[in-house]
């Protein structure tokens, strides 16, 4: 990330942070709640892009980690202070990602896609089974007093942490190793990169952010059940958002997440099936017309518009 | 005796899995297209058979003559219109796979959303040959037996075509190596389109047969896609006989698991088997070491 974009991002985050405080009358509850929805998807898709962008492993396990976080919140929120719960949620996501990653990151291509999807479904089925047969409850109530305003601040902070982490990783040896893996895994191995370790650490790191997001978002429901927490649509939407925005630059996934959340806000409640068709069309448009996403398009436009752009900054 | 019932039901379902896996193997193993919207065509075929039966009282077995060619044609068109450009632009097999996964994902959502709009989410089914069949001390549902027999016939026919005809030989050559296949004058694009469309025809047949004894709604497609994938991987990619055998194995394993452990855990059994196979025998159960 160049100094210029660093400044731009910090200004953007600052504006996001003071927005609801500065505009208490304009930012009504609906706007803040919409802001939470957008931010949560921005974080999820940025975290997804953090691993899947450079490595090109399409993961559909987002819902699994999101749900794990939500369940940690449901289980611990009434007995522990909130920041501690969030830490535990992140740690839970990290551990699960390590275990899963160790067994599955040897898979590639479609095997990985299917397995990550299967993993979320598997956890969902096991959680349902567990709730029906062992705890004899259908739902878990979340006893925590948290308004949308506080959740919003938590999300802004989390996004800021995520962006900093991404920027640091991109410049590190790990980030470089992941890009090489994305270009050609065999070459990466021959160049002496421990590909499993690189993929595993990134997978686990991105899962931490997904789990924490799940934990932060959980209080918005008064209760959760496995079908809410492990909703597979979350995984699909996150992939589309990240790809629509473009996984190259850090702000890419955010570009894709915002319009799709608005679209889903408008369509999903009233016309859920139209929304599904719209998502499908998004996928197809990305494949044929926007292979590098909206941010790719913007950067190409930028290159045309700038009089004589230098090749390197 | 009850256990035998369970085994038989497992085998019937396994026959369906075998058919879907065979079709997916034609699409992925031969045409090299990972089709995640595969199960949607099973769902479409099931709905077509449903309407044919309830509105025009067409026997679903005769209905095969409608569903199979229509979905064959639909898949052929999808290959020629949407997939050929992707195949052309792909620099490597991985790049093609990423593109086709995304495209067929999109197709999945479009088809499923459209079906939901048209037909709603309620489960449908119809009663065809739902009569008990007594063989000795055992009682079977006739529609399941007929569906299983039909699945076996179609599976063996497909296998015979692949094994003993010129077209089948060309398809098998493509499965092994599309580059070298060109050296012996195999038109890769034409035969890939044929393989892709035939895969669609298989899943259409499976959909019609399944609609005879299971209820369905527009969301069932993805489950069958996943199971077909699991079975295909278990049997070995490109190994058609492996798909048939692995399908029956999975069907029986599922039925046994549901009977002995818990019906809520069938998916868990599926994924456990998938993971074991991928980790221990990545080239399929029947691969020569």
Interface residues (C-beta under 8 A of the other chain):
Chain A: X56 X58 X103 X104 X106 X107 X109 X110 X111 X113 X114 X115 X117 X118 X119 X121 X122 X125 X126 X128 X129 X132 X133 X236 X239 X243 X272 X273 X274 X275 X276 X277 X279 X280 X281 X282 X283 X284 X286 X287 X288
Chain B: X28 X34 X85 X86 X94 X97 X98 X99 X101 X102 X103 X105 X106 X107 X108 X109 X110 X111 X112 X113 X114 X116 X117 X226 X229 X230 X233 X262 X264 X265 X267 X268 X270 X271 X274 X275 X278 X279
